[in-house]
């Protein structure tokens, strides 16, 4: 959603991830499609494995759960499937 994108975009800017070589907007759609595809295919563990391998920054790893929680709660509610996904993210990255 537009609100989700705005929330995640603000996080990216606040954390200093925007640069001349990286634009959050460039990767947002691809990231959302990856998450939705993993959830639909019941392949969340594989997605988290992939993320786990690629994110090596301690600061970013610790920020991941907070950002995921903010995005999940952007509609002012977190449903049980989102809670389960957040628990998996917290176990790996928080």
SVG drawing of the C-alpha trace seen along z (x, -y; Angstrom):
<svg xmlns="http://www.w3.org/2000/svg" viewBox="-6 -11 34 35">
<polyline fill="none" stroke="black" stroke-width="0.4" points="0.0,0.0 1.0,-3.6 1.1,-4.1 3.3,-1.0 5.7,-2.4 5.8,-5.8 6.6,-4.2 9.3,-2.1 10.7,-4.9 10.9,-7.2 12.8,-4.4 15.2,-4.1 15.8,-7.9 16.1,-8.1 18.7,-5.3 20.7,-6.9 20.2,-4.1 19.3,-6.4 22.4,-7.4 23.5,-8.0 24.0,-4.3 20.8,-3.0 17.3,-4.2 14.6,-2.6 11.9,-3.2 13.9,-1.1 13.7,2.0 10.4,1.6 8.1,3.4 10.5,6.3 10.9,6.7 7.1,6.7 6.6,9.2 9.2,11.5 7.6,11.4 4.1,12.0 5.4,14.8 7.1,16.5 4.0,16.2 1.8,17.6 4.2,20.5 4.8,21.2 8.4,20.5 9.0,17.9 12.0,19.9 13.7,19.9 13.1,16.1 14.5,15.4 17.5,17.7 18.2,15.5 17.8,12.3 20.0,13.7 22.8,14.5 22.7,11.0 22.4,8.6 25.6,8.5 25.4,5.1 24.6,5.5 22.8,2.2 20.6,3.1 19.9,6.6 18.7,5.1 16.6,2.5 14.9,5.2 12.4,6.3 11.4,2.8 10.9,1.9 8.9,5.1 6.7,4.4 6.1,0.8 5.2,1.9 2.9,4.7 1.1,2.3 0.7,-0.5 -3.0,0.4 -3.4,0.1 -3.7,3.8 -1.5,6.9 -3.3,10.1 -2.3,13.6 -0.3,14.4 1.6,11.2 2.3,12.0 3.7,15.3 6.0,13.7 7.1,11.1 8.0,13.7 10.2,15.4 11.9,12.1 12.4,11.4 13.9,14.8 16.5,14.2 17.2,10.5 16.1,8.8"/>
</svg>
